[in-house]
């Protein structure tokens, strides 16, 4: 089915990233309808006449993407690297192209990961809690609050940082940690078979995941790459910045945490579901790892009712830093996303799409 000359473009969630002044190549014209936020209940009426959707996190499942619900839909542009909110199988079956925006938030996420590392390594959260509770005058000193496995906190030059996921974010994390003086190694990818054997899905997890997340993982140039299990054993810092796929779902659970060093800290800026939250909480309680910093959760928006990592009594006294999926936020991120949006729409219309952004495609748009 050929695209009409006049297009209906619908932006569902401009709250996250304001739209730039959009243009389309001749002979096309367009009507733009934008919404600050869209709820699942509002979705059907808003996308019914759309040829192009601009979205971020709202779930676009099979029913919403069906021919009956969105008969004209030809393109979904995701203003994020992750496309786990979109049913890609349905898009492929219908010939709807899905384009993401990889690498746009790489600097912001990597810098947030470094901030989380320092907060976890220096035990800022439990120390601050004790300080506010008046424990300093009672104890005389709170310096041991920052100790890990009975020793003072490591300096950067004594850290072995293992990066899991070597896309745009992983490469930027590597550069920053290397500049701080850490030895940085890249973990080889864990096989899907091993992941399934060690980490069977829980009832709270999605039944299927049909997406990749960011740019294709590149081969390292000079950084060491080591087998996954070996990397876990050697890590004093584990930084997760991989996509959420069938291979990475529940990648870190009880067996993996049990092999890690007692003085290791984990930083998760990947996706919820890569780490089993209950297992991470247990490892912190039992002293199997020294600390953790988490920006992503199984269920989002997350709260005490949906995540054990946010339940006040469960995490009291633990060296656990949590932030509300905000690592991506940054001035440059918005600029990059706006540029990618224009490029994706224009590229789709002229038939010159950046292949690394293609997440679903069947046939062509003519």
N, C-alpha and C positions, 0 to 999 in steps of 0.2 A: 504494500500500500504506500503510495507516494505521500510525502509530507505536503500539507497545504502551504500556500504562500504565506498566509497569515497564521501565526502561532499563538497559542495561549500558554504563557509561562506562569507557573504558580510557585511562589516561594513560601514554604510552610513554616519556617522557623528563623526569621531574621533577628530574633533575640540574641542568638549566638554570634552571628556574623552579619553586620549590616551589608546590604547589597551595594555594589558599585553602580555607576550609571552603565546599564547594559546596552549593547548594540548587537545587531544581527546583520550578516552580510546580505546584500541585494541578491535576489529580488524579495527576500523575506521581510516581513514586518511582524510586529508582535504586540500583544496586550499583556502587561505584567500585573499580576495580582499578588500582593504580598501580605503575609500575616506574621505578627510578632511571635505567636506560639500557636500550635495546633494540637488539640487533644485527639485521641483515637475516635471519639464520638463525632468530632467535627470533620474528620478526614474524608469520608465518602463524598460529602457534598462539595468539598473544596477541590478535589482532584478529578471530578467526573468529566470535565471538559478539557483537562490539561493535555497539551502535547509534550511539554517539558516540565518536570518537577525539580525544584531546588530544595534539598532537605539536609538534615544533619543527623538527628538521633531518633526521631519518631519512627516506630516500627512500621514498615511497609511489607505486610505479609501477603500470602497468596490471595486471600479474599479481596484485599484492597487493590491488588494489582491485576485482578481478573479482567477479562474483556468486558464483562458486564459492568464492573465498577469504574474502570478507566479505559474506555474503548479507544481513545485517541492517543494514549500515552506512548511515546517513542523514546524518550530519554529521561533518565534520572541522574541528576548531578548531586553528588554527596559532598558537602563542604566539611570533609574530614578524611582522614586516611582509612579509617575503619568503615566497612560496609556491612557489618553484622546486623544492622537494623533492616536490611533489604533482603527479601527473598530472591536470591539470584537465580535459582532454578526456574521460578515462574517467569522472571524477566527473560531468561534465555529462551524458554519455550515460546514466549510471545514475540520475540524479536525486539524487546526493549533493551536499549543499551544503557549500561550503568557505568558512570565515570566517577572516580574518586579524586581526591586531592592530596596525593602523597607528598611527604616532605615539607609541607607548608608550616608545620609546627615544630620542626626538628630542633631548632635552637631553644625554643621555649621549654619543650619537654626535657631536653637534655640538661638545661640549666636547673629546672625544677628537680630533676633526679639528683643532681649534685647537692642541692639544698637539702633534700631529704636524707641523703647520705650523711651529711654533717650533723643533722639533727639526731639521727639514729646513732651514729658513732659516738657523739658527745652526750648521749642520753639526756637531751634537753627536756623532753616531756616529763619523765618521772622526776628529774631534778627540780624542775619548775613547780611541779605539784607539791613536792616536799617543802620547797622554799615557802610557798604560799601557805602551807599548813603549819608553819612555825617550827619546822624540824631543825633548822640550822642552829638556833640557840640551844635547843634541847640536846642535840647530838654533838655540838661543837664543830662539826664539819660535815659537809655533804659530798666531799670529793669522791668517796668510794661509790657514790651513786653512778658515776660515769665509768666504773670499772666493768670489764667484760672478762668472764672466765677467771676472775681473781686478779686481773692485771689492769694497769692504767690503759686508757684508750690508745690505739695505734695511731701513728701519724701517717700521712698519705704515702710517704716513701716506704713504709713497711706494709702497705696493703697490696694484696693480689686481687685485682678486680676482674670478675668474670662477667662478660656481657652476653646476654642471650637475646638474639635478634640483631642482625647486622644490616638493617636497612638504614634510612636516612638518620633516624634517631640514634640507632646503635653506633653508627659511625661518628656522630657528634659526641655522644657519651664517651666513646673511646678517646677522642681528641682531648676532651676536657679532663678526663681522669689521668691521661698520660701527661698532660701539662702540669697536673698537680704532683706528679712524681710517682704515680702508682705503676706497678706492672699490670698491664691489661692483656687479657687473653679473651678470645672469642670461643664460646662453646659451640661445638658442632651440633647440628640439629638432631634432636631425639626422634627416633623412628616412630611412626604411627603405631606399629605393632607393640612396641615397648610401652608407649603411652597407654594404650588400651589395656595391656596386661597389668600394669602397675596401678592404674588409676581408673577403675570402672566409673561410669557416670553416676552422679547422685541424682536423687529425685528432684532436687531444686534446680538442676541445670537444664538448659534448653535441650530439646530432644534431638535437634540437628543444627549443625552450623555449616553454612554453605559459602563462606567468605574467606578471602584473604584480607590483609589489613593495610599494609603499607607498600612502599616500593619493593621490588624484588630484592631479596637479600643478596648483597654483593660479596664476592670473594675478597678476603682481606689481602692487603698488599704486603705489610711487614708484620702485622700483629699475629701472635701465635693463635692457632686454632687447635683446640684439644677436644677429645671425646667428651660428650655431655656428662657422663657419670664421673669421669676423672676431674672435669672442671668443677663440679660441685664440691668435691673433696678438697680441692686446693683453694677455693674461694674464701677470702676474708670479707669481700664485698661481692654480692651477687646482684646485678642490675638486669631486670627483666624489661625488655622493650620490644618484644616479639608480637606478631599478630596473633589473634585468637582464631585458631583453625582446629580441625579434628586432631592434628598432630600435637598442638600445644594445650588443648583442653586438659586441665588437671595435671599439667606437666610437673608441678611441684606439689607433692603431697607427703604423707608420712614416710615412705621409703626414701625419698630424696632428702628430706629434712634430717632424717636420722644419720645420713652420711656426711652432713656438713660439720664444719668446725664450730666449737662452742663459742668462739669469739667472732663469728661471722655475722654480718648484717645483710638483710635483704631489702632491696629497693624495687618496688613494682610500679612501673609506669606503663605497663603493657595493656592488658584488658582483664576485666573481671573473669574469673573462671580459669585463668592460667595457673593460679595458686588456689589450692583448696583452703578456704578461710578457716575452717575448724582445725585443720592440721597445723596451720601457721600459728593459731592461737595456742594450741597445745604445746608446740615447740617452744614458744616464748615462755609459757608457764613452767615448763620442765627444764629450761635452761639449755636446750639443745642448740639454740642460736642466741646471739647476744642482743639482737634488736631487729626491728622491721619498720619499713616506711612504705605506706600504701596509698596510691592515688586512685585506684580503681576497685570496683566491687562487683560481686556476682549479680546483685540486683541494684539497679540505679534508677532514680535517685535512692541512695542508701540511707538507712537510719538504724537505730537500735533494734527495731522490730524485724529488719531484713538481713542484718549482718552481725555476727558475733564479735566482729572487730570494733563495733561501735557501741556495744552494750557496756554501760559504765561499770557495773560490778565485775564483769568478766575481764576487763582490761585494766582494772585498777592496779597501779604499781608497775605495770609492764612497760618496757622500752618499746613503745609502739607509737609511730607517728602516722596520722591519717589526714588526708586532704581530699576534698570533694571533686575528683576528676577535673582538676583545674590546671594540670601541668601544661596543657596546650595553649593557655591564654597568653597573649603577648601582642604588642603593637605590630610586630613583623608578621605574626601569624595571620592577623586579619588582612593585612596588605597582600600576603601571599595567597590566601584563600580567595580573595576578590579577584586577583589576577587569574588564578586557576579556573574560577567559575567562568569568566569571560572566554578564556582559551578553550574550555571544554565545550561550551555552547557553540562557539564559532567553528571549532574543529569538527564537531559533529555535523554541522550544516554544510561544510565544504568538503567533508570526507577526509580530513587530515587530523585524526585524533592521536594524541600521544599514547602509544601502546601500553606503557607502564601504568596508565590510568584506567585501562579497560577492565572492568570486573564482570560484565555480562555482555554478550553479543551473539546475535544469530542473524545471519544474512547481512544485508546492508540497508541503509535508510531510504534508498531510492524507491 
